Amino acid sequence: MVSDFDFTIHGPKSYRENVKCSRTMQDLYAQVETKRRLALSFKEYNYFLNEATLHVGLMIS
């Protein structure tokens, strides 16, 4: 993984390496974005669960 970024500091040696680097960055960005979306949906789900539990609790009492 580290080797993918080595040549970016000194400049790309070839077109193929440049493409490889940009793909690696895109993959990393996609992973981060997916995790962020999952975290958001989990927060929303948790919030919904808490609201539903509160609502049911109020109805029972």
N, CA, C and O atoms as CSV, one atom per row, in Angstrom:
chain,resi,resn,atom,element,x,y,z
A,1,MET,N,N,0.832,-1.195,0.000
A,1,MET,CA,C,0.000,0.000,0.000
A,1,MET,C,C,0.877,1.260,0.000
A,1,MET,O,O,0.600,2.225,-0.712
A,2,VAL,N,N,1.930,1.229,0.806
A,2,VAL,CA,C,2.808,2.399,0.884
A,2,VAL,C,C,3.481,2.657,-0.453
A,2,VAL,O,O,3.680,3.809,-0.838
A,3,SER,N,N,3.836,1.578,-1.174
A,3,SER,CA,C,4.540,1.742,-2.441
A,3,SER,C,C,3.695,2.492,-3.461
A,3,SER,O,O,4.244,3.127,-4.361
A,4,ASP,N,N,2.369,2.432,-3.341
A,4,ASP,CA,C,1.504,3.157,-4.270
A,4,ASP,C,C,1.690,4.665,-4.145
A,4,ASP,O,O,1.475,5.405,-5.105
A,5,PHE,N,N,2.091,5.117,-2.957
A,5,PHE,CA,C,2.200,6.549,-2.721
A,5,PHE,C,C,3.623,7.076,-2.843
A,5,PHE,O,O,3.831,8.289,-2.874
A,6,ASP,N,N,4.613,6.175,-2.913
A,6,ASP,CA,C,6.011,6.603,-2.921
A,6,ASP,C,C,6.318,7.567,-4.054
A,6,ASP,O,O,6.958,8.595,-3.834
A,7,PHE,N,N,5.867,7.247,-5.270
A,7,PHE,CA,C,6.260,8.037,-6.424
A,7,PHE,C,C,5.475,9.341,-6.525
A,7,PHE,O,O,5.852,10.225,-7.295
A,8,THR,N,N,4.391,9.477,-5.764
A,8,THR,CA,C,3.607,10.710,-5.859
A,8,THR,C,C,4.373,11.875,-5.235
A,8,THR,O,O,4.198,13.026,-5.635
A,9,ILE,N,N,5.217,11.571,-4.259
A,9,ILE,CA,C,5.985,12.628,-3.600
A,9,ILE,C,C,7.035,13.182,-4.560
A,9,ILE,O,O,7.264,14.391,-4.606
A,10,HIS,N,N,7.674,12.291,-5.330
A,10,HIS,CA,C,8.740,12.698,-6.243
A,10,HIS,C,C,8.204,12.990,-7.639
A,10,HIS,O,O,8.956,13.423,-8.512
A,11,GLY,N,N,6.937,12.763,-7.854
A,11,GLY,CA,C,6.357,12.924,-9.183
A,11,GLY,C,C,6.218,11.569,-9.845
A,11,GLY,O,O,7.031,10.676,-9.606
A,12,PRO,N,N,5.202,11.403,-10.673
A,12,PRO,CA,C,4.963,10.101,-11.311
A,12,PRO,C,C,6.067,9.745,-12.310
A,12,PRO,O,O,6.563,10.606,-13.037
A,13,LYS,N,N,6.440,8.471,-12.334
A,13,LYS,CA,C,7.482,8.016,-13.249
A,13,LYS,C,C,6.897,7.686,-14.623
A,13,LYS,O,O,7.571,7.836,-15.642
A,14,SER,N,N,5.656,7.241,-14.645
A,14,SER,CA,C,5.046,6.882,-15.920
A,14,SER,C,C,3.541,7.067,-15.835
A,14,SER,O,O,2.982,7.270,-14.758
A,15,TYR,N,N,2.900,6.993,-16.987
A,15,TYR,CA,C,1.441,7.138,-17.039
A,15,TYR,C,C,0.765,6.027,-16.258
A,15,TYR,O,O,-0.217,6.260,-15.554
A,16,ARG,N,N,1.301,4.803,-16.385
A,16,ARG,CA,C,0.693,3.657,-15.703
A,16,ARG,C,C,0.705,3.853,-14.186
A,16,ARG,O,O,-0.291,3.577,-13.517
A,17,GLU,N,N,1.813,4.321,-13.651
A,17,GLU,CA,C,1.904,4.546,-12.205
A,17,GLU,C,C,0.984,5.677,-11.769
A,17,GLU,O,O,0.400,5.635,-10.686
A,18,ASN,N,N,0.862,6.690,-12.625
A,18,ASN,CA,C,-0.021,7.808,-12.321
A,18,ASN,C,C,-1.465,7.317,-12.212
A,18,ASN,O,O,-2.184,7.689,-11.285
A,19,VAL,N,N,-1.880,6.491,-13.154
A,19,VAL,CA,C,-3.232,5.935,-13.145
A,19,VAL,C,C,-3.426,5.063,-11.910
A,19,VAL,O,O,-4.471,5.108,-11.261
A,20,LYS,N,N,-2.396,4.263,-11.591
A,20,LYS,CA,C,-2.464,3.385,-10.426
A,20,LYS,C,C,-2.665,4.204,-9.157
A,20,LYS,O,O,-3.456,3.833,-8.289
A,21,CYS,N,N,-1.950,5.311,-9.054
A,21,CYS,CA,C,-2.067,6.164,-7.875
A,21,CYS,C,C,-3.471,6.754,-7.783
A,21,CYS,O,O,-4.080,6.743,-6.712
A,22,SER,N,N,-3.987,7.268,-8.893
A,22,SER,CA,C,-5.301,7.898,-8.839
A,22,SER,C,C,-6.369,6.866,-8.509
A,22,SER,O,O,-7.340,7.175,-7.819
A,23,ARG,N,N,-6.196,5.642,-8.998
A,23,ARG,CA,C,-7.156,4.582,-8.667
A,23,ARG,C,C,-7.103,4.250,-7.185
A,23,ARG,O,O,-8.134,4.037,-6.548
A,24,THR,N,N,-5.890,4.208,-6.643
A,24,THR,CA,C,-5.738,3.924,-5.215
A,24,THR,C,C,-6.427,5.001,-4.395
A,24,THR,O,O,-7.122,4.700,-3.424
A,25,MET,N,N,-6.234,6.257,-4.784
A,25,MET,CA,C,-6.865,7.362,-4.064
A,25,MET,C,C,-8.384,7.275,-4.184
A,25,MET,O,O,-9.100,7.526,-3.214
A,26,GLN,N,N,-8.877,6.920,-5.370
A,26,GLN,CA,C,-10.323,6.773,-5.560
A,26,GLN,C,C,-10.865,5.657,-4.685
A,26,GLN,O,O,-11.934,5.793,-4.089
A,27,ASP,N,N,-10.133,4.553,-4.608
A,27,ASP,CA,C,-10.556,3.430,-3.764
A,27,ASP,C,C,-10.622,3.850,-2.303
A,27,ASP,O,O,-11.588,3.548,-1.602
A,28,LEU,N,N,-9.584,4.549,-1.851
A,28,LEU,CA,C,-9.560,5.012,-0.462
A,28,LEU,C,C,-10.724,5.949,-0.193
A,28,LEU,O,O,-11.390,5.848,0.837
A,29,TYR,N,N,-10.966,6.867,-1.130
A,29,TYR,CA,C,-12.066,7.820,-0.959
A,29,TYR,C,C,-13.401,7.087,-0.911
A,29,TYR,O,O,-14.270,7.416,-0.104
A,30,ALA,N,N,-13.557,6.091,-1.779
A,30,ALA,CA,C,-14.807,5.320,-1.807
A,30,ALA,C,C,-15.013,4.581,-0.487
A,30,ALA,O,O,-16.131,4.522,0.024
A,31,GLN,N,N,-13.939,4.017,0.064
A,31,GLN,CA,C,-14.047,3.312,1.345
A,31,GLN,C,C,-14.458,4.267,2.456
A,31,GLN,O,O,-15.328,3.952,3.267
A,32,VAL,N,N,-13.824,5.440,2.487
A,32,VAL,CA,C,-14.144,6.426,3.522
A,32,VAL,C,C,-15.589,6.879,3.383
A,32,VAL,O,O,-16.312,6.989,4.373
A,33,GLU,N,N,-16.008,7.143,2.139
A,33,GLU,CA,C,-17.376,7.602,1.886
A,33,GLU,C,C,-18.386,6.541,2.307
A,33,GLU,O,O,-19.416,6.864,2.899
A,34,THR,N,N,-18.096,5.278,2.005
A,34,THR,CA,C,-19.000,4.188,2.386
A,34,THR,C,C,-19.116,4.099,3.898
A,34,THR,O,O,-20.214,3.955,4.436
A,35,LYS,N,N,-17.975,4.184,4.586
A,35,LYS,CA,C,-18.002,4.110,6.050
A,35,LYS,C,C,-18.769,5.283,6.640
A,35,LYS,O,O,-19.497,5.126,7.620
A,36,ARG,N,N,-18.605,6.474,6.034
A,36,ARG,CA,C,-19.302,7.654,6.533
A,36,ARG,C,C,-20.814,7.478,6.369
A,36,ARG,O,O,-21.586,7.790,7.276
A,37,ARG,N,N,-21.226,6.977,5.208
A,37,ARG,CA,C,-22.656,6.755,4.966
A,37,ARG,C,C,-23.218,5.709,5.910
A,37,ARG,O,O,-24.325,5.863,6.425
A,38,LEU,N,N,-22.459,4.645,6.137
A,38,LEU,CA,C,-22.904,3.608,7.071
A,38,LEU,C,C,-23.060,4.181,8.471
A,38,LEU,O,O,-24.028,3.882,9.170
A,39,ALA,N,N,-22.104,5.004,8.874
A,39,ALA,CA,C,-22.170,5.607,10.207
A,39,ALA,C,C,-23.388,6.507,10.320
A,39,ALA,O,O,-24.074,6.501,11.342
A,40,LEU,N,N,-23.662,7.283,9.273
A,40,LEU,CA,C,-24.828,8.167,9.287
A,40,LEU,C,C,-26.116,7.365,9.361
A,40,LEU,O,O,-27.007,7.687,10.146
A,41,SER,N,N,-26.218,6.312,8.540
A,41,SER,CA,C,-27.447,5.526,8.542
A,41,SER,C,C,-27.622,4.820,9.885
A,41,SER,O,O,-28.746,4.644,10.355
A,42,PHE,N,N,-26.508,4.417,10.504
A,42,PHE,CA,C,-26.593,3.775,11.813
A,42,PHE,C,C,-27.086,4.774,12.857
A,42,PHE,O,O,-27.895,4.431,13.719
A,43,LYS,N,N,-26.589,6.022,12.774
A,43,LYS,CA,C,-27.049,7.065,13.698
A,43,LYS,C,C,-28.544,7.300,13.520
A,43,LYS,O,O,-29.283,7.397,14.500
A,44,GLU,N,N,-28.992,7.392,12.259
A,44,GLU,CA,C,-30.413,7.612,11.991
A,44,GLU,C,C,-31.237,6.447,12.515
A,44,GLU,O,O,-32.308,6.642,13.090
A,45,TYR,N,N,-30.736,5.239,12.315
A,45,TYR,CA,C,-31.438,4.042,12.775
A,45,TYR,C,C,-31.539,4.044,14.302
A,45,TYR,O,O,-32.591,3.745,14.866
A,46,ASN,N,N,-30.432,4.384,14.958
A,46,ASN,CA,C,-30.424,4.478,16.423
A,46,ASN,C,C,-31.422,5.511,16.912
A,46,ASN,O,O,-32.161,5.275,17.867
A,47,TYR,N,N,-31.438,6.659,16.247
A,47,TYR,CA,C,-32.356,7.734,16.618
A,47,TYR,C,C,-33.800,7.264,16.472
A,47,TYR,O,O,-34.635,7.505,17.344
A,48,PHE,N,N,-34.082,6.590,15.359
A,48,PHE,CA,C,-35.430,6.075,15.111
A,48,PHE,C,C,-35.824,5.063,16.188
A,48,PHE,O,O,-36.947,5.086,16.692
A,49,LEU,N,N,-34.892,4.182,16.531
A,49,LEU,CA,C,-35.160,3.185,17.575
A,49,LEU,C,C,-35.465,3.860,18.910
A,49,LEU,O,O,-36.410,3.480,19.603
A,50,ASN,N,N,-34.666,4.856,19.265
A,50,ASN,CA,C,-34.884,5.572,20.523
A,50,ASN,C,C,-36.236,6.262,20.535
A,50,ASN,O,O,-36.951,6.215,21.536
A,51,GLU,N,N,-36.592,6.907,19.423
A,51,GLU,CA,C,-37.879,7.594,19.329
A,51,GLU,C,C,-39.029,6.597,19.449
A,51,GLU,O,O,-40.006,6.846,20.155
A,52,ALA,N,N,-38.901,5.463,18.751
A,52,ALA,CA,C,-39.959,4.447,18.775
A,52,ALA,C,C,-40.117,3.874,20.182
A,52,ALA,O,O,-41.236,3.688,20.660
A,53,THR,N,N,-38.998,3.598,20.837
A,53,THR,CA,C,-39.038,3.060,22.199
A,53,THR,C,C,-39.699,4.054,23.146
A,53,THR,O,O,-40.520,3.677,23.982
A,54,LEU,N,N,-39.334,5.323,23.006
A,54,LEU,CA,C,-39.920,6.368,23.842
A,54,LEU,C,C,-41.425,6.459,23.604
A,54,LEU,O,O,-42.209,6.574,24.547
A,55,HIS,N,N,-41.815,6.407,22.339
A,55,HIS,CA,C,-43.229,6.516,21.966
A,55,HIS,C,C,-44.030,5.351,22.549
A,55,HIS,O,O,-45.102,5.549,23.120
A,56,VAL,N,N,-43.499,4.138,22.401
A,56,VAL,CA,C,-44.178,2.947,22.930
A,56,VAL,C,C,-44.238,3.019,24.452
A,56,VAL,O,O,-45.254,2.669,25.051
A,57,GLY,N,N,-43.159,3.469,25.073
A,57,GLY,CA,C,-43.124,3.607,26.530
A,57,GLY,C,C,-44.184,4.577,27.025
A,57,GLY,O,O,-44.823,4.332,28.048
A,58,LEU,N,N,-44.373,5.669,26.312
A,58,LEU,CA,C,-45.393,6.649,26.692
A,58,LEU,C,C,-46.794,6.075,26.510
A,58,LEU,O,O,-47.690,6.342,27.312
A,59,MET,N,N,-46.980,5.286,25.454
A,59,MET,CA,C,-48.299,4.698,25.189
A,59,MET,C,C,-48.661,3.684,26.271
A,59,MET,O,O,-49.816,3.610,26.692
A,60,ILE,N,N,-47.671,2.897,26.725
A,60,ILE,CA,C,-47.929,1.862,27.738
A,60,ILE,C,C,-48.252,2.510,29.079
A,60,ILE,O,O,-49.180,2.088,29.770
A,61,SER,N,N,-47.495,3.526,29.444
A,61,SER,CA,C,-47.733,4.180,30.732
A,61,SER,C,C,-48.913,5.123,30.569
A,61,SER,O,O,-49.306,5.792,31.524
